[in-house]
Amino acid sequence: MTSLQSKIEALLFVVGQEGVSIDELAYYTQQPTSIIYQEIEHLMNKYQQDENSALNILEVGTQFVLTTKKEMAELLKDYAQSSLSHNLSQAALESLSIVAYKQPITRVEIDEIRGVQSAGSLQKLLSRNLIEERGRLDGPGRPILYGTTNYFMNYFGLETLNDLPSIEEMEKEFAEELPTDLFFDRFKEEIAVEPEASFDSQDLTDYLNEQQIKTSE
């Protein structure tokens, strides 16, 4: 049987930096809030006392966030700035494409379109200053809203969002690499492009790939 701590840990991992409230944890684990508080405290102590763990739990307002210990900050900063992390992964490009078209958008909405968890990709994009937080949505948990940055526009040579290429040919680019039924069908259903917007026919992800290669040369 899965332990309550494991369930809490899994939920903290999935929600990422948006965090999760005690009430939400209690709802999904079907446990009273008093028990959830106790288990959170046990997990906090467990992480703090384990020198072999890089994880920590922070309480931010009413939310609890699974994060890395402050001792890892310099290491993670070095990695984010290194050549190892220079090129964006396919998952990050997918997430960036969705943010660009649907902004402002929450992580959960991105997850629903992609069909997989996107917290890691969003963290990567945030560290590269390609996306930024645009406030919070009024609703349960007040999830973070994401949008692209001015650096995104400059990095990919865009003057306005109207310069974004259309998604009409994206499926051709991804067809051999991705499960199109899971990603493109949802993307086509969910994408909301203003009628008056004028886009090129070039595949967005192909375009972003080409631009980041040019930038790295």
N, C-alpha and C positions, 0 to 999 in steps of 0.2 A: 504494500500500500504506500502511495506517495505521501510523504510527510507534509505537514502544514508549512513548515519552513521552506521546503522545496517549491511548493506552490507559490508562496510569496516571492521567493527568489526568481522564479520563472516570470511572474507578472512584472516585477521590477525590471527584469532584463528586456522584456518585450516592449514596454512603454518607453524605454530609453530616457532621454533627458527631460521629457515632459513630466515624468514622475507620476505617481498614483497616490490617491488619498486613502486614509484608513477605511473610510466608508466603502470605497470601491473594492479594496482588498477584502473587506468583510463580506461584501455582496458576492464576489466571484468565488470565494472559498467557503461561503455559507457558514461563517464563524462569527461570533460576537466581536465587537470592536475591542473589548477589553483583552480578549485573547490575542487579537492581531497586534495590539500594542506590545504585549509581552513577547511575542515571537519576533517582532521587529527589533526590540531591544536585545534579544538574544542573538539575532543575526549581526547587529551592530557590534556587539562585544566580540562575537566570533571573528569577524573580519579584522577588528582592531588588534586583537591578540595574536592573530595568525600572521607571522612575519613572512610567510610564503604566499600570502594572498595579496594581490594588488587591488582588491576591491574594497569599497566602503559604501555606506548608506548615509546620505545626507537628508536632513529634514529642511525643506524649503517652503516656508509658509505652511500650507495644509498638505503639501505633497512630499512624498518620499522618493528619492532618486538614487538609483544604483550607479555609482561612479567609480573612478579610480582614485587611489590614495594620492595625496598631494606630493608625495615623494616620487611619483611617476611622471609628474608634470614636465620636467626637463626632458626626460626620455621621449615622451610622446610628442613634445614640441620638435625635438630633433628629427624624429621620424617624419612628422608632417612636412618638414622643410627639406627632407632628403630626396634624392633621385628615386629611391625605392617607392615613394608615394607620388611621384610627379604626374604620371599619366592616370587619368580617371578610368576606373573599371567600367565594364559594361553596365553593372548594376547602378553605379553612380551616375552614368550618363542617362540611363532610363529615368532615374529619380529627378535629375536635373531637367530633363525634357518635360516631365510632368509639372514640376514647379514652374518652369518658364511659361507654360501655356495656361495653367490653372491657378496661378497665384492671385491672392494669398490662399494657401492650402495647408491642411494639417497632415501630420505624419500618417494618421489612420486612413485618411482619404488616399494618400499615396500608396499605402499598403494594399488598399482595396483594388486600386487600378492595376498595380503590378502583380498582385496575388501572392506576394511574399513580404516578409518583414524588411523595412527600409531604414531602421534606426542607424545602422552602421554607415550606410551610404550618405545619409543626411549629415552625420557627424563629420564625415570626410569633406563634404561640400562646404560645411560651415568653417572647417579648419582652413580650407582653401579660399575662403571669403567669396565663394561663388553664389551662396545664398545667405540670407539673414533672417532673423526673427522679425515678424511684422505684427507683434502684439499677440493677443490670445482671443480665441473664439468664445463668445458668451454661450456657455452650456456646461454640461457635466464635466468636471475635471479641468475646465478652461484650457483646452489643448493649444499648444503653440501654433501660430500661423507662420508659414514660410514664404519668402519671395526672393527673387534674384536681386543681386547687388549692382551698383554702378561698375564695379570691377568685372562682373560677369559680362556686361555690355562691352567694356573695353577689351577684355581678354579675347572675346570671340568676334570682335570687329563689328558690333551691332550699334547702329545709331539710335534706333528705337525698337520697341518690342514688335512693331510691324515688320521689321526686317527678319523676324524668325521665319524659317522655311516651314512649309506645311507638313502635315503628317501623312499625306497621301501615299508617299513612297517609302515610309518608314518600314512597312512590313517586308518590302523587298530586301532591305538591308539586313533585317533581323531574321528572315525566314529560315536560314540555315543554322542559326545559333540559338534561337529562343522558342519556347512553346507559344506560338502565336495565338492559339485559342485562349490561353490564359492571360496573355498580356495585351495583345492588340484589340481583341474584341472588347475588353473592358476600357481600353484607352479610347477607342472610337466612340463608345457609349458615353464615357464620362467627360471627354475633352470638350471644353467650351471656348470656342474662338469667336470673337465678336464678328458679326456679319460684315461690317465695314472694313475689317482688317484685311490688308493685302499682303499675302505671303508668297515667297518664292516656292517653286515646286521641289526644291532640293530637300533631301532627307535630313531632318534636324540632327539626328544622332551621327550620321555620316559627316555632316557639316562640322559638328562639334569635335569629332575625332580628327578631322583634317586640320581644324584650327589649332587644336592643342598640340598636334605634331609640328605644325609650322612654328608655334610659339616656343617649343622646346629645342628647335634647331639653332 
